[in-house]
């Protein structure tokens, strides 16, 4: 099991909330065919990861199931509307209680 999961919401300017919310929903519900087609490639790419892993643009969590169990994963996702989907995916994978969401300016990595 991963040691800890973090997500960081950066200040996102320019896109209205309705767009960010819609994009998060589409990524969570409309990406299944793509994920099915790319699954074998992700398994190969992610199999050798160890230690600390920083995923920039973690989205709705489609990569979580591919990471080896011995990593410390940190996800940076600027769209706060992705976070509930990411947390749901983490819980589905048995990573519940390890999820932490914060604003970038107040986040400490120590």
C-alpha positions in Angstrom: 0.0 0.0 0.0 1.2 3.5 -0.8 2.5 5.4 2.2 0.5 8.5 1.7 -1.5 10.3 -1.0 -1.4 14.1 -1.4 -3.1 16.3 -3.9 -2.3 20.0 -4.3 -4.7 22.5 -5.9 -2.8 25.3 -7.5 -4.4 28.6 -8.1 -6.1 28.2 -11.5 -7.1 31.3 -13.3 -8.7 31.8 -16.6 -11.1 28.8 -16.8 -14.6 29.3 -15.3 -15.7 26.9 -12.6 -18.4 25.4 -14.8 -15.7 24.4 -17.4 -13.4 22.9 -14.7 -16.4 21.0 -13.2 -17.5 19.7 -16.7 -13.9 18.7 -17.6 -13.5 16.8 -14.3 -16.8 14.9 -15.0 -15.8 14.1 -18.5 -12.4 12.8 -17.4 -14.1 10.6 -14.7 -16.9 9.2 -16.8 -15.8 9.5 -20.4 -12.3 8.1 -20.4 -12.9 4.3 -20.0 -12.3 3.3 -23.6 -9.0 5.2 -23.7 -7.9 3.7 -20.3 -8.7 0.2 -21.5 -6.7 0.7 -24.7 -3.6 2.1 -22.9 -3.7 -0.2 -19.8 -1.0 -2.6 -21.0 1.4 0.2 -21.8 0.8 1.8 -18.4 1.5 -1.5 -16.6 4.9 -1.7 -18.3 5.8 1.9 -17.8 4.8 2.1 -14.1 6.1 -1.3 -13.0 9.6 -0.2 -12.3 8.8 2.9 -10.3 10.0 3.1 -6.7 10.5 5.6 -4.0 8.9 9.0 -4.3 6.7 9.6 -7.3 5.4 13.1 -8.2 2.5 13.0 -10.7 1.7 16.4 -12.1 -1.9 16.6 -13.4 -3.2 13.5 -11.5 -6.7 14.3 -12.7 -9.3 11.8 -11.6 -6.8 9.1 -10.6 -6.6 6.9 -13.6 -3.0 6.0 -12.9 -3.3 5.1 -9.2 -4.0 1.4 -9.9 -0.8 1.0 -11.9 1.7 2.2 -9.3 3.7 -0.3 -7.3 2.7 -0.6 -3.7 6.0 0.5 -2.3 6.0 4.1 -3.6 5.2 7.4 -1.9 2.8 9.1 -4.4 2.2 12.9 -4.5 -0.3 14.2 -7.0 -0.5 17.8 -8.1 -3.9 18.6 -9.6 -4.8 22.2 -10.3 -8.5 21.5 -10.9 -10.2 21.2 -7.5 -13.2 19.6 -9.1 -11.0 16.5 -10.0 -10.3 15.9 -6.3 -13.5 14.2 -5.3 -13.1 11.7 -8.3 -9.4 11.2 -7.3 -10.4 10.5 -3.7 -13.2 8.1 -4.9 -10.6 6.2 -7.0 -8.2 6.1 -4.0 -10.9 4.7 -1.8 -11.9 2.1 -4.5 -8.3 0.9 -4.5 -8.2 0.6 -0.7 -6.2 3.8 -0.2 -9.0 5.5 1.9 -7.8 7.7 4.8 -4.5 8.5 3.0 -5.9 11.3 0.9 -5.0 14.9 1.7 -6.0 17.9 -0.3 -4.5 21.4 0.2 -3.7 24.6 -1.5 -0.2 24.9 -3.0 0.8 27.9 -1.1 0.2 26.3 2.3 1.6 22.8 1.5 4.7 21.6 3.2 6.7 18.7 1.9 8.8 18.3 5.0 
